[in-house]
């Protein structure tokens, strides 16, 4: 996001959040073991809520981490993950998958 579109700095040093009231669901894919991403969850939560989306006023509702996507997963497991993504997207109401 760029300054001026999603946010801008005011003269008093505060930030005007132009996308306030919007929501985001985050889907991360990775190839490492899930335990690593569980440990990093606090970092991801901070990074997306404050640094990436928080600056613009977007509220993160969920962060889903899909680990071992390529090396350890078979097609059936990948289809289950895609079904979960589709279910979450449809629960937004307006999403079309």
C-alpha positions in Angstrom: 0.0 0.0 0.0 1.2 3.5 -0.7 0.9 6.7 1.3 -1.9 8.7 -0.2 -4.0 5.7 -1.2 -4.3 3.6 1.9 -3.0 6.1 4.4 -1.3 9.4 4.8 0.7 11.2 7.5 -0.9 14.2 9.0 0.9 17.4 10.0 0.6 16.5 13.7 2.5 13.2 13.1 -0.6 10.9 13.2 -1.7 8.6 10.5 -5.0 8.9 8.6 -6.2 5.4 7.9 -8.2 5.4 4.6 -9.2 1.8 4.6 -10.7 1.8 8.1 -13.5 -0.8 8.6 -12.1 -3.2 6.0 -11.2 -6.8 7.0 -8.5 -9.2 5.8 -8.0 -12.9 6.0 -4.4 -14.1 5.4 -3.4 -17.4 4.0 0.3 -18.3 4.2 1.8 -21.2 2.4 5.2 -22.6 3.3 7.2 -25.7 3.0 8.6 -26.0 6.5 7.2 -27.9 9.5 4.1 -26.3 11.1 5.8 -26.1 14.5 8.1 -23.4 13.1 5.2 -21.3 12.0 3.4 -21.7 15.3 6.4 -20.3 17.0 6.5 -17.5 14.5 2.8 -16.8 14.9 3.4 -13.9 17.3 5.6 -12.3 14.8 3.2 -12.8 12.0 0.3 -11.5 14.0 2.2 -8.4 14.9 3.6 -7.9 11.4 0.2 -8.1 9.6 -1.9 -6.4 12.3 0.4 -3.5 12.9 2.9 -3.0 10.2 1.1 -4.1 7.0 -2.6 -3.7 7.5 -2.9 -1.7 10.7 -1.3 1.3 9.2 -4.2 1.5 6.7 -6.9 0.7 9.1 -7.6 -2.9 7.9 -8.4 -5.4 10.7 -7.0 -8.9 10.2 -9.6 -11.5 11.2 -7.6 -14.8 10.7 -4.2 -16.0 9.7 -4.1 -19.5 8.3 -0.8 -21.2 7.8 -0.5 -24.1 5.4 2.8 -25.9 6.1 4.7 -28.6 4.1 2.8 -27.6 1.0 5.1 -29.1 -1.6 7.4 -31.7 -0.2 5.2 -33.6 2.2 1.7 -33.1 0.8 -0.2 -35.2 -1.7 -2.9 -33.9 -4.0 -5.7 -35.0 -1.7 -4.2 -32.9 1.2 -3.8 -29.9 -1.1 -7.4 -30.2 -2.1 -8.5 -30.2 1.5 -6.5 -27.1 2.1 -8.0 -25.4 -1.0 -11.5 -26.4 0.3 -10.8 -24.6 3.6 -9.6 -21.5 1.7 -12.8 -21.6 -0.4 -15.0 -22.1 2.7 -13.3 -19.1 4.5 -13.6 -17.0 1.3 -17.3 -17.8 0.9 -17.9 -16.9 4.6 -17.0 -13.3 3.7 -20.4 -13.1 1.9 -19.4 -11.3 -1.2 -16.5 -13.6 -2.2 -16.8 -15.7 -5.3 -14.4 -18.6 -5.8 
